[in-house]
Amino acid sequence: MKIRKSDLYPLPILTLAAFSYIRILTLRDVYLDDNYWLLSSHTTDTLQEFLANGFPQLRREPLGIFLYIFFLPYRLIGDYALLVWHGITLAVQIAAPLVLYSLVRDVTSGRRDVAAFVATVFVATTLDQTAPIMSAINYRIGLLLGLISLYLPDALLRKKIPVA
């Protein structure tokens, strides 16, 4: 199988996305709000007790449910949970620019150079602008799912696949 030059456009995007993850990786511990939520998840036994620690006052019960599940590995495997959290965050950090690259490439009729530029700018400027904390992954996941929700209908329309 011969590798074409055009197949290598996503490679620098992958590398840059992995390097942009360094700001999260260098913390090596929980930070800011993570300390509170992590302590709360460790000292409570049920989801209701966890949610009673401030989420109703913030009117953010869905976020509380998400964080309860997200911090659950800490209760199960202790300090090794950082590996799980960093793995999830790194996967999302790399997947988002690749989805954006694919979307822009398809919308611009195969212009890989434009798609690579847009995805690189996306990584370099860190569009999510969230603090590098573990509990902010909901913003990164939301950004990734938003890009996927733009990409999938475009891909279906381009292939002329009937929907329902």
C-alpha positions in Angstrom: 0.0 0.0 0.0 1.5 3.3 -1.1 1.1 6.3 1.2 0.2 9.5 -0.6 1.3 12.9 0.6 -2.3 14.0 1.0 -2.8 11.1 3.5 -0.2 12.7 5.8 -2.1 16.0 6.4 -3.7 14.9 9.7 -0.3 13.8 11.2 0.8 17.3 12.2 -2.6 18.0 13.6 -2.4 14.8 15.7 1.1 15.8 17.0 0.0 19.4 17.8 -3.1 18.2 19.6 -1.0 15.8 21.7 1.4 18.6 22.6 -1.5 20.9 23.5 -2.5 18.3 26.1 0.7 19.1 28.0 -1.0 21.9 29.9 -3.4 19.4 31.4 -0.8 16.7 31.9 1.6 18.9 33.8 -0.8 19.4 36.6 -0.3 15.8 37.8 -3.1 16.1 40.3 -6.6 17.4 40.7 -7.0 21.2 40.7 -9.4 23.9 41.8 -13.0 22.6 41.8 -11.7 19.0 41.3 -10.6 18.9 44.9 -14.1 19.7 46.2 -15.9 17.3 43.8 -13.3 14.5 44.3 -13.6 14.8 48.1 -17.3 14.9 47.9 -17.4 11.8 45.7 -15.1 10.0 48.1 -17.0 10.8 51.2 -20.5 10.1 50.0 -22.0 6.7 49.3 -24.8 7.5 46.9 -25.6 9.8 44.0 -28.2 11.7 46.1 -25.6 12.4 48.8 -23.1 13.6 46.2 -25.7 15.9 44.6 -26.7 17.3 48.0 -23.2 18.9 48.2 -24.0 22.0 46.3 -25.5 21.0 42.9 -29.1 21.9 43.7 -28.0 25.4 44.8 -26.1 25.8 41.5 -29.1 24.3 39.6 -26.6 22.0 37.8 -27.9 18.5 38.7 -27.0 17.1 35.2 -23.4 18.2 35.7 -23.4 16.6 39.1 -24.5 13.3 37.7 -21.8 13.5 35.0 -19.1 14.4 37.6 -20.3 11.6 39.9 -19.7 9.1 37.1 -16.5 10.7 36.0 -15.0 10.7 39.5 -16.2 7.1 40.2 -12.9 5.5 39.1 -11.2 7.3 42.0 -13.4 5.4 44.5 -12.8 2.1 42.6 -9.0 2.2 41.8 -7.6 5.1 43.8 -4.7 7.2 42.4 -4.7 5.1 39.2 -7.8 7.0 38.2 -5.6 9.8 36.9 -4.6 7.4 34.1 -8.2 6.9 33.2 -9.0 10.6 33.3 -5.9 11.6 31.3 -6.7 8.9 28.7 -10.2 10.2 28.2 -9.1 13.8 28.1 -6.3 13.1 25.6 -8.6 11.1 23.4 -11.1 13.9 23.3 -8.3 16.5 22.8 -7.1 14.6 19.7 -10.4 13.6 18.3 -12.0 17.1 18.1 -9.4 18.6 15.6 -9.6 15.4 13.5 -13.4 15.6 13.3 -13.0 19.3 12.4 -10.4 18.5 9.7 -12.7 15.9 8.2 -15.7 18.3 8.2 -13.8 21.2 6.6 -12.2 18.9 4.1 -15.6 17.6 3.0 -17.2 21.1 3.0 -14.4 22.6 0.9 -14.6 19.8 -1.7 -11.4 18.1 -0.7 -9.2 21.1 0.0 -6.9 19.3 2.5 -4.6 22.4 3.0 -7.5 24.5 4.1 -8.8 21.8 6.4 -5.3 21.3 7.9 -5.0 25.0 8.5 -8.4 25.3 10.2 -7.7 22.3 12.4 -4.3 23.6 13.3 -5.7 27.0 14.3 -8.4 25.2 16.3 -5.7 23.4 18.3 -3.4 26.3 18.6 -6.0 28.7 20.0 -7.7 26.1 22.2 -11.2 27.2 21.4 -12.7 25.7 24.5 -10.7 28.1 26.7 -11.5 26.1 29.8 -9.1 25.9 32.6 -6.9 22.8 32.5 -8.9 20.9 35.2 -10.3 17.4 35.0 -13.9 18.4 35.8 -14.0 20.7 32.8 -14.0 17.7 30.4 -17.7 18.2 29.9 -16.9 21.3 27.8 -14.4 19.4 25.7 -16.8 16.5 25.2 -19.6 18.9 24.3 -17.3 20.6 21.7 -16.4 17.2 20.3 -20.1 16.1 20.1 -21.0 19.4 18.5 -18.4 18.9 15.8 -19.6 15.3 15.3 -23.2 16.5 15.0 -22.1 18.8 12.2 -20.0 16.2 10.4 -22.4 13.3 10.4 -25.4 15.0 8.5 -22.9 16.4 6.0 -21.4 13.0 5.4 -24.9 11.5 5.0 -25.9 14.2 2.5 -22.8 13.8 0.5 -23.2 10.1 0.1 -26.9 10.5 -0.6 -28.0 8.0 2.0 -31.7 8.3 2.7 -32.4 9.2 6.4 -35.4 7.3 7.8 
